[in-house]
Amino acid sequence: MAEMREPIESGCPDPWQYMHPVMRKNFGQWKYHDHPRPGVLLHVAYSGDQIWTVKAGTQRILDVFSLRKLCDIGDQFADGYVHFTLRSNIEYMVSEESKVQPLIDALEEAGFVVGGTQNSVAMISHTQGWLHCDIPGTDASGVVKSMMDELIDEFRNTNMPNRVHITTSCCQINCGGQGDIAINIQHTKPPKINHDLVANVCERPSVVARCPVAAIRPAMVNGKPSLEVDERKCICCGACFPPCPPMQINDAEHSKLAIWVGGNHSNARGKPTFQKLVAAGIPNNPPRWPEATAIVKRILKAYKEGAKDWERINEWIERIGWPRFFEEVELPFTKYHIDTWRGARASFNSSSYIRF
């Protein structure tokens, strides 16, 4: 085998050392791929070689015992080669069809669900949550666990009109990504400032510069250097909290969840699209988040019943129109769907709801 390249300080590690021999041999020479059953992909090379991929759902934050179990299954029932996807699923590669069913049986016996391919609800991508994020307003991994328990059959099967990507975020500014459906934290009150700590903890110029709407400015409070927030400008995004923890914005009562739909990176049939808010002020209610889960299930049910084959959620909504979408999913249209920030006049004309 050719020597591995020299390590560098950034970028991906050398993939060749982890790649199945059949994949290395036929790299870039694939004739076609097939989908024989949910959770299984078949790639056929021009040389006639075949590689079978079995995908199983796993949590993003794996404990060492589960990881060892997954590796043992790979050594015993597969060819010893695995790959973790962007959405934290594990994929096993085997070169013989006879190994596929025993591998599936072993995974399911160990409690892992095989699926997540083609027109399924993919594993929800999420951020770290309470485990090791420094600014979470909710536990994104907990939301994922709660929802995937309810959506497990949609992951296991391929009954959706098209593939559905769902994302979650435990804060309002850093993570979440573009997904067909996104469940994000929504702060509804400006931050509470502990003025006694600001001067010792925060680099005030950085905090002022961090605010996207220029709502923060330096101030002297009780003779100490501190900061103040213009609540008329504040959009409650929480961007000030990471560089300045004394500006606490997370709140058990006023930090809610919001659901957005229609995001799409792909430009296969249309342009990429941004998400749009469809539900706001949802209770941030651990450990099962039943209110948010119920809304996501309603959206998926309406999409499954009303969309045409291969329509993504954003394409389905554009076809039927936003008024009918709100009727189909039984969600109220409220004032929170309108961007009322005073600097947003330019964005009104690009809204789905308002034209003038």
Order of alpha helices (4+ residues) and beta strands (2+ residues): alpha-beta-beta-beta-alpha-beta-beta-alpha-beta-alpha-alpha-beta-beta-beta-alpha-alpha-beta-beta-beta-beta-beta-alpha-alpha-alpha-alpha
